[in-house]
Every structure is written in structure tokens, then in C-alpha cells.
Amino acid sequence: MLTNSNDIRRRLERDGWIVVRVKGSHHVFKHPRSPETIVLPHPKKDLGPGLVRAIYKQARWDRD
């Protein structure tokens, strides 16, 4: 599982997620075919395991 916010941001963008707004250090992503929004604190090297699991679940990614 990726824990670095920069790596997660890159993977989200590769999968079609678009940054819809930025407020401070939080980037909000939206996917055109999904009602989900994902909030990613950026830049932060290591995200907590609970936040990473939540992002993976919202993005519908399998655990690596």
C-alpha cells in the first residue's frame, strides 16, 4: 500500500481523479463517474494507515 501522499496523488490522477479544489494543504479529488470525493492532505510523506485504507476504499483500489 502506498503511504506517501505524492505517490497516492499521482495514482489518483492516473486513474482519472481530478483535483476540484485545494484548501490549505488538503486537495479534494472527484472522479467523473463516481459520487465519491477524496480528500488528500498534501504534501505529507507518510499518511496514517487508517487514512490510507479509507482512500483505497473510496478509490476502489485493491490493497497492494
N, C-alpha and C positions, 0 to 999 in steps of 0.2 A: 504494500500500500504506500502510495506517495504521502509524505507528510510535509514537504516543502511547499509553501503557498505558490511560489513561482512555477513549480512543476505542475501543480494542480490547475493553475490558471491557464497554462499552455494546453493542457489536455482538454479542459473545458472548451477553449476556443477551437481546438481541432475538431471537437465533436459537435460544433455548431452553436455553442452557447455564446451569447452576445452580451457585452457589458452595457447595461441600460443606464446605470448611474454610479457615481462614486461619491461617497460622503466620508471625508477624512481618510482613514486607512481601510475602509470597507468598500469592496467592489461588489455590485449587485449584478448577477448574471440572469438572463432569461433565455429560454430556448423557444424558437418559433412554433414548435409542435408540442410543447409541454406547458401545463399551467404552473409548474414549479418555478420558484425563484431561488437562487443560491446566493447566499451572502458569504463572501470570502474575505477575511482580513488579509490585507496585503500591504507592504511586504512583511512577511514573518517567516523565519526559517522553518521552525518546527511547530506544526499545529497539534493540538491535543488529540488523543485517539478518538474521543467521543465526537469531536467536530469533524474529523476526517471520515468516520463511519457515517455521519449524517450527510455529508457532502456526497459520498459514494452512493448512498441510498437515494438521495434526491436526483442525482445524475443518472441513476440506474446502471451503475458500473458494477462489475463483479469484483470481489476482493482479489487483488493481485497477490 
